[in-house]
């Protein structure tokens, strides 16, 4: 079982990737995090195996706080899959919006 108790991840620039997450994931079950790009799915997964350290809160894995375990041993016992399909395209579209380019321009190729 994985339990998130008021888990928050805020980066030094003030960006809050995960905010006060409370979640119980039963052991032996398949779970998916679904949401739009940038909503904190990958950050949440990376906090479980201590690739990203939470700013606040606790993550309990099988009754033990992940931050009190040796990172290498912790990671050896965890497997997860991050879906990367379409990530580059979504990021390019985000950047186009950020700089004010028409999304229709994304279909053009250099001459």
C-alpha positions in Angstrom: 0.0 0.0 0.0 1.2 3.5 -0.8 -0.2 6.4 1.2 0.2 10.1 0.5 -0.4 12.3 3.5 -0.8 16.0 2.6 2.1 15.7 0.1 3.2 18.9 -1.5 6.1 19.7 -3.9 7.0 23.3 -4.4 10.0 24.2 -6.5 12.4 27.0 -5.5 10.9 29.3 -8.1 7.5 29.0 -6.4 5.9 26.5 -8.8 3.7 24.1 -6.9 3.7 20.8 -8.8 1.6 18.8 -6.2 -0.5 20.5 -3.5 -1.7 18.7 -0.4 -2.2 15.3 -2.0 -4.0 12.7 0.2 -4.2 9.4 -1.6 -4.3 5.7 -0.7 -3.2 3.2 -3.3 -4.0 -0.4 -2.3 -1.2 -3.0 -2.6 -1.4 -5.4 -5.5 -3.5 -3.1 -7.6 -2.9 -1.4 -10.9 -3.2 2.4 -10.7 -3.1 5.2 -13.2 -2.7 8.9 -12.7 -4.5 10.7 -15.5 -4.5 14.4 -16.1 -3.3 17.2 -18.4 0.3 17.9 -19.0 1.9 19.7 -16.1 -0.6 18.7 -13.4 1.9 16.8 -11.3 1.5 13.1 -12.3 5.2 12.5 -13.0 6.3 14.5 -9.9 3.9 12.4 -7.8 5.4 9.1 -9.1 9.0 10.4 -8.7 8.3 11.3 -5.1 7.4 7.7 -4.3 10.9 6.4 -5.1 12.6 9.5 -3.8 13.8 10.9 -7.2 12.0 14.1 -6.1 11.8 15.0 -2.5 8.4 16.3 -1.2 8.4 19.8 0.3 5.8 18.8 2.8 3.9 15.7 3.9 4.7 12.0 4.0 4.7 9.1 1.7 4.2 5.7 3.3 5.1 2.6 1.4 4.1 -0.7 3.0 4.1 1.0 6.4 7.4 2.8 6.1 8.1 6.5 5.4 10.0 6.5 2.0 12.2 9.3 3.3 13.6 7.1 6.0 14.7 4.4 3.6 17.9 4.1 1.7 17.1 5.5 -1.8 18.9 2.7 -3.8 17.1 0.0 -1.8 13.8 1.7 -2.1 14.1 2.1 -5.9 15.0 -1.6 -6.4 11.7 -2.6 -4.9 9.5 -0.2 -7.1 8.5 -0.4 -10.7 6.4 2.1 -12.6 5.8 3.1 -16.2 5.6 6.7 -17.3 3.8 7.2 -20.6 6.0 9.5 -22.7 3.9 9.3 -25.9 3.1 12.7 -27.3 5.2 14.5 -24.6 7.4 16.4 -27.1 4.4 17.4 -29.2 2.5 18.6 -26.2 5.5 20.6 -24.9 6.0 22.2 -28.4 2.3 23.3 -28.4 2.7 24.7 -24.9 5.8 26.7 -26.0 4.0 28.0 -29.1 1.1 29.2 -26.9 3.6 30.8 -24.5 5.2 32.9 -27.2 1.9 33.7 -29.0 2.3 31.6 -32.1 -0.8 30.2 -33.9 -1.0 26.4 -33.3 -1.7 25.9 -37.0 1.9 26.8 -37.6 3.0 23.6 -35.9 2.1 21.7 -39.1 4.6 23.6 -41.2 8.1 22.5 -42.0 11.1 24.6 -42.9 11.5 25.4 -46.6 
